[in-house]
Amino acid sequence: MNIRNSMRSYLLFGIFSAFLSCMIYSCQSAEEIEYAKYMSNGKDLYIAHCQNCHGTNGEGLGELAPPLTDTVFLKTNKADLACIVKNGSNKGVIINGKKYEGKMPSFNLATIDIAQVTVYITNSFGNKQGMYTYEQVAKDLSSCK
């Protein structure tokens, strides 16, 4: 009977330990949760406002809209992205040696929406730039040219 109780205790301890380990492993930090929210909302915003021109996979639209798959352009111009989304742009851009001269319309989006869509764009289509916070977007918008 002693061996049986001992085995039951070990079994219960093992199950409890496994459950606790799973709980700890599945927990996310506040930053990871915030990033996931930005990505999810950003994807919805991208589909609603950007996908028509920039494509489902960020491939662009022929000669009219540039692809969003170029990490060099997005990294180099990250501080300008909020202004481009908010105010549009009539400047041409060169991506992968190809010039795009189409005008990008302005979007009357809230600052948080601009932050979220920018996080989605800069972390999708082969891009991995991390978080772009609401505070950073507000700062970048205050210095739009």
N, C-alpha and C positions, 0 to 999 in steps of 0.2 A: 504494500500500500504506500509506503514511503517513496519508493521509486516512481510510482504512478503520480503522486502529488508533485514530486520534483520535476518530472517531465512536463506536467501540465503548467507548472510555473515557468519553465524555460520556454515552452510554446507561447504562452501568453506574453511573456517578456519579448520574445522575438516578433510577435505580431504587433505589439505596441511600438517597439523600436522601428519596425518597418513603416508603420503608419506615421510616426513622428518624423522620420527621415523624409517621407514623401511630402509631408506638410511643409517642412523647412525648405526643401528643394523647390517646391512650386511657388514659393513666395517671391514676389518681385519687389524691387526697390521703387521708391516714389518716382525716380527719374525714368526707370524702365516703363512704368505705367503711363507717365506723362508722354514719353516718346511714342508709345503704342497708340495713345489717343490722338496725338498729332498726325501720325501716319494714317490712321483710319479715317479721321475727318478730312485730312488732306487729300486722300484718294477720292472721296466723294466730291470734294471741291474740284479736283482735277477733272473728273469725269464730267461734271456740270459745266465747267468754264474753259477748260484747256484742251481736252481730248479731241474736239472737232478739228483743231488745227495741228496740234502737236502729236496726235495719234495715240492709239491705245497703248503702245509700247514706247512712246516717246520718240518715235521714228521721224516725226516731222511730216510736212505736206509738200512734197515736191520742191519747187523753187519758192513757194510762198512762206512756209513756216519752218524754221530750223528745228532740227532734232534736239531733244533734251538728253541725249545719250553721251554728250561730250563733257566729260568731267573737268577738262582743262578750262573751258569757258565758264562753267558754273562755279568752279573754285575761284578763278581769277576775278569774277564779277559778283561774288556772293553778296557783298555789301550793297550792290545796285539792284539785286533781284527784287527786293520789296518795292522799290520805286518803279521798276519796269512793270511789275504786276499791277500796282495801284494806278499808275499814270499812263501806261502803255509806252510805246516807243516807235519813233519813225526813223531811227538810226538803223542802218544796215549792220549786220553782224557777219563775221567770218567764223565758220565752224568747220573744222577738218579741211581747211583750205577752200571751202566753198562759200561764196557770198550770198547772203539772204537779205533782200531789200524790202520785203513785205512789212507793212505797218502792223504793229501789235496794238489792238485796242486797249483802252483803259478798263479796269474792272473796279467798280465801287464796292470793294470788299472791306470788311472790318479788319483791323490790325491782326486779331487772332486768326482770322481766316487766311490772311496773307502768310502768317507764320506757318500755319498748318500745311497749306498747299506747297510752300517752299520746302518744308521738311520732307514732304512726300516726293517732290521732284528731285531734290538733292540727295535722296536716299533710295531712289528707284532707277530703273533703266541702266543699271551698272554703276550708278553713283553711290558713294558711301561717305557722306559728309557729316553725319551726326545731327545733333539737335541745333535748331535755330529758334531761339526763344521769342516769345511775345515781346519781351523787353528789348531784345536786339533789333527786332523788326521796327519797333516804335522809334528807337534811336536812328536806325537807317532811314526811316521815312522822314524824320525831322531834318535830314540833310539832303533831300532829293534836289537835284539840279533842274 
